[in-house]
Amino acid sequence: MKAFRLERQLDLDPRRAALYRILGALCALLLSALVLVATGRNPVWILGQAIDAIFSRQRGVEGVALRATPILMTALAVALCLRLRIWNIGAGGQFLAGAFAAVGVGINLNAPGWVVLFAMAAAGTLAGAAWILVPALARAYWGVNEIITTLLLNFVAVQLAAWAALGFWRDEEAFAIQSTKSIEDTLPGIPGTESLSIALFFPLVIAGVLWWVFRSTRSGYEIDMIGGISKAAAFAGINVPRRMVAVMLVTGAIAGLGGMIQLAGSPGAQQLNAGFGAQYGLSGFIVATIAAGSFLGLVVAGFLIAAMFFAGLILQTRGLSVYIILALYGVILIGVAVGEIAARYRLVRADLDTAPSESP
């Protein structure tokens, strides 16, 4: 009996990979156009409106950058774990834990602004690392599935934020959405922009550092070795559990820092509530998966996803149904994912022996 299976390509041809990725994106655009036509919309007009919303004015470009910043921070946390073949589904919870710690410092610490911001960054980073500590130890030393533990902690983080918003840090003047008190100290803005702060540079710098680590250092090579064949890494003298815990703590710290810079660097986000950054964990996971281990590709994918989300918000104000926009999101992401799978895997024929079993 003949069958087929997917086989991962160890020697990836860059030209072939780029071709399949482009074809996947083009197919996604074609399917999106068909969806719009089926619903009685003009896809050319929709595309023109989306491009106009992003590039016709400074506010559009800044809106994309604002949304890309937290997405990139959670995506970096997920991507670093993926180098170990570990699925950190809890980046959203670590992001929220970092914001929780940062807002606690921000509303309670009476000190100069720069001291408060530094303390908020330290608190957010440590909180994010602490939030992934138990899943990291459980995965490294007892083999507990990290997907379950990190995912469950997301729900705990949401309840923790709700507790703060409704209880001990509650803003008594908030009516529509229950939230904490606002922090007063925010990150400095970027000159020449209306709404951007130096928060934008955090994920770009971290992505550059991680790219250098995996390209030029022994630590990066050892992490990739653990992600490839952990037994070989252990045989080479690497303490696999300890290195695994260390890397996972770094990923939690990155996500936690993301929560802090979203809180202190995004206009109108200076309060914490249960829905704070709800979409960034999933969006970061999607971006990291699309980037497939490339930190520079992750930056590009993060801005593209942010542009898609921002265009969707603007198109809602111009009469396009939110359900159609969600359908377009799904079609585009599926097309890109299929292109990525085609770039990294190939379909090969497998022979299955189907000899008849002997009767007793």
TAKA-V75595 format. One record per helix or strand. SS is the DSSP state (h for helix, s for strand). FROM is the first residue (numbers start at 0). TO is the last residue. If there is no record, write none. Layout:
BEGIN
ss=SS from=FROM to=TO
ss=SS from=FROM to=TO
END
This chain:
BEGIN
ss=s from=1 to=7
ss=h from=13 to=37
ss=h from=42 to=54
ss=h from=57 to=81
ss=h from=90 to=107
ss=h from=112 to=130
ss=h from=132 to=141
ss=h from=145 to=165
ss=s from=169 to=169
ss=s from=179 to=179
ss=s from=188 to=188
ss=s from=196 to=196
ss=h from=198 to=215
ss=h from=217 to=227
ss=h from=229 to=234
ss=h from=239 to=264
ss=h from=279 to=290
ss=h from=294 to=316
ss=h from=321 to=343
ss=s from=344 to=350
END
